Amino acid sequence: MAFRKSPSTRSSGNGARPQIAAVSPAAAIPGGDFQLRGSGFANGERPHIRFGSAAAHIVVSSDAYVVVRVPAGATSGEMVVGSDAETGASWSCRVGAQIASGLHPVANPVVDHLENIYVTFSGPAGHKTPVSVYKIDAGLNSRPLVTDVMNATGLALDEHEMLYVSSRNDGLVYQVSPAGNTSTYVEGMGVATGIVFDRDGNLYVGDRSGTIFKISRQRQIYVFATLEPSLAAYHMAFGPDDYLYVTGPTTSSFDSVARISRDGHVERFYRGLGRPQGMAFDVDGNLYVAASLAGRRGIVRITPDANAELFVSGPSIVGMAFTPSKSLIVATNEASPSRGPEGSLYRVKLGIEGYRYH
C-alpha cells in the first residue's frame, strides 16, 4: 500500500525538479525503509533526503527510484527530497515515535481500554530479571508492575482486563492483580509462550514443543491442536472469523501462518513469511504479522483472502497491539552482545481500529 498525495515541489530554475509519485510502505519506524518512485531524484548526483532536520541514509538510488532509511529520532511529518527546501519535493510520511526503551519484549504487548500498555522484560533463558512486566500509562509514565516471573513471555488480558503472563522457564501461566501481585493460574504448560483468550473465557497456551493447550474457565486442561515445534515461540491471535491464528518460527525461511477452527482442525492460512512472530487484527479482518516479506522486515498486512504486503517497515519487530485511539504500538527486541537486550516501543498513528475479541 502506498499513500498518495499531490506532491509539493519547488524549483529555483536549475535542472529538473524531483517529483514524488508514490511512497511505500504505509509507515515505518526508525531503521525501517521507504521506497520512493518518481523522477528527478538524482540529477546526476546522489539524492539528498531529510526527515525534518535529520539527514537520511540512501540505501539504493536512481533517478526514478530510491530506497531511504528512516533515521533515529525521526517522527511523522515531511520527508524532503532535494539539496535544499527551495528546490526539493516533500511527502508526508507516517513514522513511529519511540515511547519507551530499555525493555525486552519477545511477543506482543497488550493495551487495555484506558490505553495502559503492558510489556515484558523477558531476559535471557534461565535468568531472573529485576522487573518482569512494565506498565506504561496513557501519559507514557512507566513503572514496574511484576517482579517475580522468570522469563516472562506471553501477555493476555481477559474480558475483565485482568493480566496474565506466561513463563517459558517454568511452564506456568500467572494471573496478575492490578497491584502487580501474581498467583499461578495454570501449570504444566511445557515451554509456555503465546497466550490468548477466546470470547468464552477459555485460555489458549502455546507450548513451543508443539502443543496448543486449551484451559477452560474451570481450569480443565485439554490438548487443542498439535503443530510443528517452533525455534522461538508460538504467537496467537483470534480473528473476526473465530479462527485461532498461530505463528511460530521454524528452521524454514518460508514460514506459514496457521489457523485453527473451534474444533481444533489446523490449516495453512498463508505461506511465505520469514520468522513470523506477534500478530494483531483490525476490525476489517486484516491480519498484521511481525515478519519479513520478500526479504523486507517489518509488519506484514494480510487481507482475509490472503494477499500480503509490507505495511510497516522496521527492524527487530517482535509484536504489536492496536490502541483504542487507533494507533499501533510496535515492540522491538534488539540484542546487543555488549549491552544485552535493548527493546523499545513505538507508537504509529495509523487511524486503524483494532479488533478486540472479547
N, C-alpha and C positions, 0 to 999 in steps of 0.2 A: 504494500500500500504506500503510495506517495501522496503527501498532502500537496495540493496545488494552490497557487495564488498568483495574482498578477505581480510579476517580479518588479522590484524597484531598481531602476538603472540610472546611472548618472554618467555624464561624459564631459571631458574637457576638450574634446575635439581631437585627441591624439589616439589614432588607431581604433580598432573595433572594440565596442563595449562588451563586457561579459553579459551574457543572457542566460538566466537560470530557467530551465523548462520544468524540471521535476527534481525532487529530493526524496530519497528513501533511505531507511525505513521511516515509519511514522515518528519515532522518538529514539533517543539514545541516552545513556548515562556516560559520564566522563570515562574515557578509554574506549568507548564504542566508536563506530564509524558511520558516517553518512556518505551516500553515493549521490553525486550531483551529475545531472545531464543537462546539456545546453550547448552554448557556443561561446567562443571568445575567451575561454578560461585562461589560456596560456599566453597568447600574443607573443610567441617567441621566447618566453621565459617561464620559469616555474611559477604557478599561481600563488598568490598571497591570500590567505583566508583567515579571518578572525571571528571569534565568538565574543562579542563585546570588545573588551580591550585585550583579550588573551589570544595570542597567535596560535594557530593550529598546525599540526604536523600533516603534511601531504603524503599519503601512502602511495597513491597512483595518480598520474595526471596526464591529460592530453588536452587538446583544445576543446573537445566536446564532452569529456568525461573525467571526473575527479572523485577519488575516494579520500575523505578527510577525517582525521581522528579528532574526537572531541577532547579538548584539553582539560586538565584538572581545574576545578573551580568554575567551569562554565555553567551557566544556567540558561533557562529558556529565554529566548529573545532573538535579536537579529544576528544572523551569520552574514558577514560581508565578504564578497569575493572581489578582489582588486587590490591594487597597491595603496589606495587611499579612499577615503569616504566619498570623494567627489567623482571618481571615475569608476566606482565599483557597482556591483549588483548585490542586493540584500534579499534574504529569505528568513521568514520567521520559523524558528526551529523549536521543537519541544525537547528539552534536556532535563534529565532528572537532577534534582538538588540533593546533595548529601544532608541527611538529617541526624545521623548517628554513626559513630565509628567505635573501634575497639571492641568489636563483637566477634562471635564465631558461630554464625548460623550454618546448619547443614541441611536445612529444609525450609519450608515456608514459615514466615512469621504469621501471626494471626492478629486480627483487628476486631475490637468489639464495637457496639453501636455508638459509644461515646468517643470513638476514634483513638482509644488507647491501643498501643501496639505492644505485642509481646514477642520477644525474640530471645534465642538461646545464646549462651556462650558454652559450646559443647566441649571443647578441649580435646587433646589427643586421647586415643583409646587407652582406658585404664587410668587416666589421670584426673584427679578431682580438682576442679577449678574453684576459686573463692565464690564466684557467682555462677549459677546455672541458668537463670532466666532473668532478663531485664524487662521492666515495664516502662514504656515511654508514653507520656500522656499527650493530649491534644496540643499542649503548649510546647511540646518537644523536650520536656523535662524527663530525664532518665533516672531510674532508681533500681537498685537490686530488688528482686521480688522473691526468688527462690535461690537457696544457697546449698542445699543438701542432696541434689541429684547429680550423680556422676554420669558424664557423657549424655546430657540432655539432648534429645534428638528431634522427635516429632512433637508438634503442638496442635491442640484442637480445643475448640470451645463447644460446649453442649448448648442445648436450647435455652438454658438459663444463664449462659455465658460464664459458666464455671470452667476454669482452665484445667487441661490435662496435659501431662508431659510423659513421653516415653524415654526409657533409658536403654541404649543399645549395649550398655555394660552389664546390667543385672537382669534384663528381660522383664522389668516391671513397667507398669503404667501408673503414674501418680496423679492423684486429684489434688488441686491446689486451691486453698481458700483465698478469699480476697486479701487477707493479711500475708499470704505467702507461705502458710503452713502446709506441709504435704502429708498425705496419707496414701497407702497403697490401694489402688483401685482394682488392679488385676495383676497376677504374676504368672510366670511360666511361659512368657511370650518369645522365648529364644533370643535372637538378636533383634529386639524390638526397634522398629524405625518409624515409618509413617503411621499416623493415626487419623481417623476421621469418624464422625458420627453420621448416621443416616437420619431420616426425618422421624423415625420411630424411636430414636434414642439408643439404638444399638451402636456399639463401638467396634470399629474395624481396626486391626493392628497388623502391620506387615512385618513378618519375621524374615529377615534378609536371606535366610537359608532356603526360602521358597514357599512359605505358607502364609496365606491371609486368614487371620482368625476373626471370628465374629463373636462379640461378647454382648449378651442380652442385658436388658436393664436389671435383671436379677443376677447378673454376673455369671451366667452359664456360658461356657466356652465351647465354640463349635469351629471346626475347620471349614471355612467358607470356600476357599479355592486354593489351588496349587499352581505356582508359576516357576519359571526358571530362576535359580538363585541370582541375586544381584551382587555386584562387586562392592557397592557402597550402601545403598538403602533403597527401600521402596518409598515412593511418594504417591499419595492418593487424593482423589477429589471426586465428589459426586456431581454429576451433571444434571441439567434440567430434564434429561431423558430418563432419569432414575437409574442409570448405569453407574457403577463404580469404575473410575478410570485409574490406571496404575502405571507408573513408570519405575524403572529400576535399571541403572546402567549395568551392562554385561560386558563380556570380552569382545562383543561385536562393535564395530564402528558405525553400524547401520541399525540402531535400536528401534524398538517399537513402543507405541502407547497401546496397552491392552485395556479392554473394558470388560466388565463382568456384570452379568444380569443379576437380578434379585435372587434367582435360583442357583447362582454360582457357576453359570456357563461362561467360560473365558473365550474371547475372540480378539483378534487384532483389529484395532481401530485405524492406526496409522503407522507406517514403517518408513524409516529414512532419517532418523534424528541421531545426532551424536551426543552421547552422555545426557539423556533427558533426566530432569530432576523435578523440582517443585512445579505445581500446576494450580491454575485457577480458571473459573468460568465467568463469562459475562451473562447478562440476562437473555441475550440472543442465542445462547448455546455455543458461542465460540470458545474454544479451549486455548489457554495460554500455557506454554511449557517452557521452562528454562532449559535450553538445549542449543545445539548448533544445527544449522541447516545449510547444506552445500558449503560447509567449511566456515560459515559465519556464525559467531557465537552471540547469544542474547536471549530474547524471549520470542518464541515462535508462536504465531497465532494460527490455529487450525479450525476451519469452519466445520459446521455439522456434517457437511458432505465430504470432509477430509481433504480440503485444499489448504495447503500450508504456505505461509510467508513469514519472513523475519519481520517482527513488528517493533521490537525494541532492541537496539544494538548495545552490547556491552560485555565486558569480560567477567568471568568468575561468578556469574549469576547462579544461585542455587535455589531460589524460591521467590514467591511474590504473594501479595494479598491486596485485594481491592478494598478501598475505604468507603464508608457511607457517602463521603463528599466526592466520589467518582474519581479519585486519584488511585494510582497503583504504587504500592510500597514494594520496592525491589531490594532483595537481600543478596549481598555478595560475600564470598569467602575466598580471600586471597591468602595463601600460605607463604610466609617468608621464612627461609631457612635460618636466618639470624634472629628474627624478631617473633617468630611463631605466627599464629592466626591473626589476620588483620581484616576482619569482616566489617562491612558497612551497610547502612540502609539508605536508600534514595527514595524520594517522592517524585513521581512523574505525573503531572496533571494532564490526564487524557480525556476527561469528560465521559468516561465509560462506566456504566453501572455494573458492578459485580453481582454475581448470582450468589445468594445466601440460601443454603439448602434447607435450613431449619424453618 
